[in-house]
Amino acid sequence: MYDTLKLEKGMYHLANQSFSQVLEQMDPSAQYAGTELAGLDAYERQLKRFGIRVSGAECDRVEKFFTTTESAVLFPEFVRRAVRRGMEESILPELTAAVTRVNGTSAKAFAIDETDGAYSDITEEGGTLRKTAVTEDGTPVTLEKYGRLVTASYETVRQQRIDVFAVMLRAVGRKLAGAAAGKALAVLKASVTPFGLTGSTLSYADLAALYGEFSDYDMTTVIASPKNVAAILAMTEMRDRTLDSSGAVHLPFGAKLLRDSSLSDKTVIGISKEFALEAIMGTDVLLETDRLIDCQLDRIAVTVRIGFNPLMSGAAAVLDWNT
């Protein structure tokens, strides 16, 4: 049962397994079906075991993790999950059609060639079928390392409410994901031939032209700098736009409007989210777990490795007027 597991540092250092995966193997969630613990994963059951409340009106303080040597082992996973949640709340998931996980600092991706003809072409009886060629890309995708160093002594952190501390960690995750999103947009931009404005300034006609660049795929998302997002929102055609249930703004033709400060004020990118880009993760969020368990919070190094591979031709378009 969950309340008799022996927790130790070494559970973070098993090859090809995360701490949560190790816990789940030792204490499978399936055995709690139909009980009051159904719906909790193995890590959440350990929080319950040690009475650590990470949210709500009676949320504990960070020092609660360090009540015993075993409960202290839960702290690095709490940090990782909070950072990971911040990454998931960023723009990055809005840009990627799929996530591939690999071991290493580079990965071989595949290339797709559809130049043999469009899907709509009719094949006569006995004729040759149009071809989609899938090959291994000769150039490996480099998985860049993104990191953030958090400096805070244990004495500074220990009396903080856990949920407040989690807000800071989520912000770290958003910073990491934001840096990676900048790279993702650069990869998308480099994968297509951009076109320019119809006039001297960005107009609704230019956004319509961006939409018109898509044939086999739907443009689901438009990404622009904060300045250009403000300019788009000020357009007459946007005056009746309202936020959807998730708080997002959509253009009249349905595409979600997102802002990203890494983009130039002279670039707007449109994508079909489900087909444009693959994220390749070399590691999940990495932490110096032993230091965290031992209350050495003066330097929390948080890193992740991510690379990006453009997928389907025609699933991205770029409006660019830098020249």
C-alpha positions in Angstrom: 0.0 0.0 0.0 1.0 3.6 -0.6 1.5 4.3 3.2 4.2 1.6 3.6 6.5 2.5 0.6 10.1 3.3 1.4 11.1 6.6 -0.2 14.7 7.3 -0.9 16.9 9.6 -3.1 17.9 6.7 -5.4 14.4 6.6 -6.9 15.3 9.7 -8.9 18.4 8.1 -10.5 17.0 4.9 -12.1 17.8 4.7 -15.8 15.0 5.7 -18.2 12.4 6.1 -15.4 11.1 9.2 -13.7 10.4 9.4 -10.0 6.6 9.3 -10.8 7.1 6.2 -12.9 9.0 4.4 -10.2 6.2 5.2 -7.7 3.6 4.1 -10.1 5.3 0.7 -10.5 5.6 0.2 -6.8 2.0 1.4 -6.1 -0.2 1.0 -9.2 -3.2 3.4 -9.4 -5.4 0.7 -10.9 -5.6 -1.1 -7.5 -7.4 2.0 -6.0 -10.4 1.9 -8.5 -13.6 2.4 -6.6 -11.9 3.7 -3.5 -11.6 7.2 -2.0 -8.1 7.4 -3.5 -9.3 6.8 -7.1 -8.3 9.7 -9.3 -5.0 10.3 -7.4 -1.7 9.2 -9.0 1.1 7.5 -7.0 2.8 10.8 -6.2 -0.4 12.5 -5.1 -1.1 9.5 -2.8 2.3 10.1 -1.2 1.4 13.8 -0.5 -1.7 12.5 1.2 0.3 10.0 3.2 2.4 12.7 4.7 -0.4 15.2 5.0 1.2 17.7 2.6 -1.5 20.1 1.2 -0.2 21.9 -1.9 -3.3 24.1 -2.5 -6.5 25.3 -1.0 -7.3 27.4 2.0 -5.3 25.1 4.3 -2.3 24.9 2.1 0.9 24.0 3.9 4.2 25.9 3.9 7.3 24.6 2.0 8.9 23.3 5.3 6.2 20.6 5.5 8.0 18.7 2.8 11.0 18.4 5.2 9.2 17.0 8.2 10.9 13.7 7.7 13.7 12.3 5.5 11.2 10.4 3.4 8.8 13.3 2.9 11.7 15.4 1.7 12.2 13.0 -1.2 8.8 14.3 -2.6 10.1 17.9 -2.9 12.0 17.6 -6.2 9.0 16.0 -7.9 6.8 18.9 -6.7 9.3 21.4 -8.2 9.4 19.5 -11.5 5.6 19.3 -11.7 5.2 23.0 -11.0 7.8 23.9 -13.7 6.2 21.5 -16.1 2.8 23.0 -15.5 4.1 26.4 -16.3 5.5 25.1 -19.6 2.2 23.6 -20.5 0.4 26.9 -19.8 2.7 28.7 -22.3 2.4 29.3 -26.0 4.5 26.2 -26.8 1.8 23.6 -26.8 -0.2 25.8 -29.2 2.6 25.5 -31.8 3.3 21.7 -31.8 1.3 19.0 -33.5 3.2 16.2 -31.8 5.9 15.6 -29.1 8.5 12.9 -29.6 10.8 11.9 -26.6 14.3 10.7 -27.3 17.5 10.1 -25.4 20.4 12.3 -26.5 21.3 15.8 -27.7 20.2 15.3 -31.3 17.7 13.2 -33.2 17.0 12.0 -36.7 13.7 13.4 -38.0 11.9 12.4 -41.1 11.2 14.5 -44.2 7.9 14.4 -46.2 7.9 15.1 -50.0 4.5 15.7 -51.6 5.7 17.4 -54.8 4.4 14.5 -56.9 0.9 16.0 -56.9 -2.0 17.2 -54.8 -4.4 15.0 -52.9 -7.3 16.2 -55.1 -5.8 14.8 -58.3 -7.9 12.0 -59.9 -6.1 8.8 -60.6 -7.4 7.1 -63.8 -8.1 3.3 -63.9 -4.7 1.6 -64.1 -2.9 4.9 -63.6 0.0 5.7 -61.3 -0.9 6.8 -57.8 0.3 10.1 -56.6 3.1 9.7 -54.1 3.9 11.0 -50.6 7.6 10.2 -50.0 8.7 9.8 -46.4 12.5 9.7 -45.9 14.9 10.1 -43.1 16.2 13.7 -43.0 20.0 13.7 -43.5 20.5 16.6 -41.0 19.8 15.6 -37.4 17.7 18.0 -35.3 19.8 19.6 -32.6 18.1 19.6 -29.2 18.9 22.9 -27.7 19.3 23.2 -23.9 17.1 25.8 -22.1 17.8 26.5 -18.5 17.0 28.8 -15.6 18.8 29.2 -12.3 16.6 30.0 -9.3 18.5 31.3 -6.3 16.8 31.3 -2.9 18.0 30.0 0.5 16.0 27.5 2.4 15.4 30.0 5.2 13.8 32.3 2.6 11.6 29.7 1.1 10.6 27.5 4.1 7.8 29.8 5.4 6.3 30.4 2.0 3.0 28.8 1.3 3.5 25.9 -1.1 1.0 27.3 -3.7 2.7 30.7 -3.7 6.1 29.0 -4.2 4.5 27.0 -7.0 3.5 30.2 -8.8 7.1 31.2 -9.0 8.1 27.8 -10.3 5.3 27.9 -13.0 6.7 31.3 -14.0 10.1 29.6 -14.5 8.4 27.0 -16.7 6.8 29.7 -18.8 10.2 31.4 -19.3 11.8 28.1 -20.4 8.9 27.3 -22.8 8.9 30.9 -24.1 12.5 30.6 -25.1 11.8 27.3 -26.8 8.8 28.8 -28.6 11.0 31.5 -30.0 13.2 28.7 -31.6 10.1 26.9 -32.8 8.8 30.0 -34.6 12.3 30.6 -36.1 12.3 27.0 -37.4 8.8 27.5 -38.9 9.8 30.8 -40.5 12.9 29.2 -42.1 10.8 26.3 -43.5 8.7 28.4 -45.9 9.0 31.3 -48.4 7.5 34.4 -46.9 5.4 37.0 -48.8 5.0 40.7 -48.1 2.3 43.3 -47.3 -0.2 44.5 -49.8 0.4 48.1 -48.6 2.7 50.0 -46.3 1.2 48.8 -43.0 -0.3 45.6 -41.7 -4.0 45.4 -42.7 -6.9 42.9 -42.5 -6.3 42.3 -46.2 -2.8 40.9 -45.3 -4.3 38.6 -42.7 -6.8 37.4 -45.4 -3.9 36.8 -47.8 -2.2 34.8 -45.1 -5.3 32.7 -44.7 -5.3 32.3 -48.5 -1.9 30.7 -48.4 -3.4 27.5 -47.0 -5.0 24.9 -49.3 -4.8 21.4 -48.0 -4.8 22.5 -44.4 -6.8 25.0 -42.3 -5.0 28.0 -40.7 -5.9 27.4 -37.1 -3.4 29.8 -35.4 -1.9 33.2 -36.1 1.1 34.3 -34.1 2.4 37.9 -34.0 4.4 40.3 -31.8 2.6 42.1 -29.0 2.7 45.3 -31.2 1.1 43.6 -34.1 -1.5 41.8 -32.0 -2.5 45.2 -30.7 -2.7 46.5 -34.3 -4.9 43.5 -35.3 -7.2 43.9 -32.3 -7.7 47.6 -33.3 -8.8 46.7 -36.9 -12.4 47.5 -37.7 -13.0 43.9 -38.7 -12.2 42.8 -35.1 -14.6 45.1 -33.4 -17.2 42.4 -32.7 -14.7 39.8 -31.6 -15.0 38.5 -28.1 -13.0 36.1 -25.9 -13.9 32.4 -26.1 -14.4 30.2 -23.0 -10.6 29.8 -22.7 -9.9 33.5 -22.9 -8.5 33.4 -26.5 -9.4 35.8 -29.3 -10.2 34.4 -32.8 -10.0 36.1 -36.1 -13.3 36.3 -38.2 -12.2 33.3 -40.2 -11.6 31.2 -37.0 -7.9 31.3 -36.4 -6.8 31.8 -32.8 -4.7 34.9 -32.3 -1.6 34.5 -30.1 1.2 36.9 -29.2 4.9 36.1 -28.8 7.5 38.7 -28.0 10.3 36.8 -29.8 8.7 37.7 -33.2 9.8 40.7 -35.1 7.3 43.5 -35.5 7.5 42.9 -39.2 6.5 39.2 -39.1 3.2 37.4 -38.7 3.1 33.6 -38.9 0.1 31.4 -39.6 0.0 27.6 -38.9 -2.2 24.6 -39.0 -1.5 23.4 -35.5 -2.2 19.7 -36.1 0.2 19.5 -39.0 2.9 22.1 -38.9 5.6 21.2 -36.3 7.0 18.4 -34.2 8.7 19.0 -30.9 11.5 16.6 -30.0 12.3 16.4 -26.3 15.7 15.1 -25.3 14.9 15.3 -21.6 12.0 16.2 -19.4 12.6 19.0 -16.8 15.8 18.2 -15.1 16.7 19.2 -11.5 19.5 18.7 -9.1 17.4 16.4 -6.9 19.9 15.6 -4.2 20.4 19.2 -3.4 16.7 19.9 -3.2 16.2 16.9 -0.9 19.0 18.1 1.4 17.5 21.6 1.7 20.2 23.2 -0.5 17.9 25.5 -2.3 20.4 28.3 -2.8 20.8 27.3 -6.5 18.0 25.4 -8.2 19.1 24.7 -11.8 16.2 23.8 -14.1 16.9 22.6 -17.6 15.2 21.0 -20.5 16.3 19.9 -24.1 14.0 20.5 -27.0 14.3 20.6 -30.8 11.8 21.2 -33.6 11.1 19.6 -36.9 8.7 21.1 -39.6 6.2 18.5 -40.7 3.8 18.9 -43.6 4.5 21.3 -46.4 1.7 23.9 -46.7 0.9 23.8 -43.0 2.6 27.1 -42.3 2.8 30.5 -44.0 4.8 33.6 -43.1 3.9 37.3 -43.8 7.2 39.2 -43.5 8.0 42.8 -44.5 11.5 43.2 -43.2 12.9 43.9 -46.7 
